[in-house]
Amino acid sequence: MKMVDGKPMEQAYQSALLSLLYQLADDDFILAYRGSEWLGLAPHIEEDVAFSSISQDTMGHAAMFYQLLSDLGEGDVDHLAHARSAKERKNAILLEMVNGPGHYLSKPRYDWAFAVVRNYFYVQAKKVRMESLKNSSYEPLANAALKVNMELYYHLLHWKTWFVQLMQAGDEARKKMEDAIKRVSADFDGVVSLGPLSKDIATFKLIESEDILKEKWKLFMQPVFDSVNLEMPDQFGIQSGDGRKGEHSKDLDDALIILSEVYQVDPAASW
Amino acid sequence: MLQEKVNIVMEALQHVKDPEIDSISIIDLGMVEKVEVNGDAVSIELLPTFMGCPALDIIRQNVVEAIAELKCFKEIHVQFIYYPPWTSDRVSDEGRLRLKEFGIAPPPKQMTETGEWHVDCPYCGSTYTTIENIFGPTSCRSILYCKSCKNPFEAMKPVSTMM
């Protein structure tokens, strides 16, 4: 029996906790996978090193959240990562979208502006979450957040630098960035959402409410938008569907087939 | 007797090196959080430097093997825990020296309020260095360049709970 504040965990509390953990784990897992597809294709060699290092850290964070789920009786971590179908996954749809047209083995025409905006917006949202989770009522999650937060410092610095530099580069770069901001904003509500149990998640003090977290995100982003002379979008959308409810795109199905290939052949394969 | 066994374990752990920086032991890296001996069982708790570090499983395996070689325990438990979180100030003075030997600047002890940090060249000691990439060949290292002796070098990233 898991305990919270010296008392056995209530059913409603556990449901809210599991829901939040699946979102955290699945978000990091799929975005780390998308990041790994950029290996060898980033704009320059130092970026290749940096982006793959960030993706590796992010996959480590996913592994830690899957471990927390496993500790609560949700099954083996490799199973959680590789064997769950798309409809069981709770990641935001924005994070599963392909990097661009083509395939990484043949004619990849990946969109770097989309990568920068998606990662910057997401990492800032994740940073806000981790700061809040440090005070989570579920202590193992608070401890994990403290660890993730330290590594995230460097990720945020990295994406912010790209964002500001490309926004200030003018001409084509500026246009591509503004297009990417529109695209990411159209689905960013799916990222800031805490899912169907969001009220319980906040009531049980697992994390602050969705609205508070969203306001904090805006507070951090406002000066950055000001510095590059762009109006910050005041509304986001959830145009492609709600991943927190298990709604997903074909992009996720395709990704799962590739990333689980080894696991499906040999579930005991060592990584 | 108990303390003796703990000492033997610690001595054995001194010989377990980071597979990617083989001049420094996991003790000097500050990765060993707890060693507990209970009869003929030993339980060791380790702190991962970075969560995504692929060397973690190798380190765990090497620890198990080093302890098994002592032939004084029937049960060996090695576990990674993430609280307290590993921070770069856990690297010992001996560890800082060993890192330099390997061509890696030890993590800076201080960071400015803006999060900026500076390290000297591990080869010539010059402060005239530039950062090429915060991210390096492993999660815990950055890539720098010394403008004095014109050598590229690496530094261990500072990590603290203040970040």
Interface residues (C-beta under 8 A of the other chain):
Chain A: E46 V49 A50 S53 I54 Q56 D57 T58 M59 G60 H61 A63 M64 N143 A144 L146 K147 V148 N149 M150 E151 Y153 Y154 L157 H158 S270 W271
Chain B: P48 F50 M51 G52 C53 P54 D57 Y82 Y83 P85 T87 G115 E132 N133 I134 F135 G136 P137 T138 S139 I143 K157 V159 S160 T161 M163
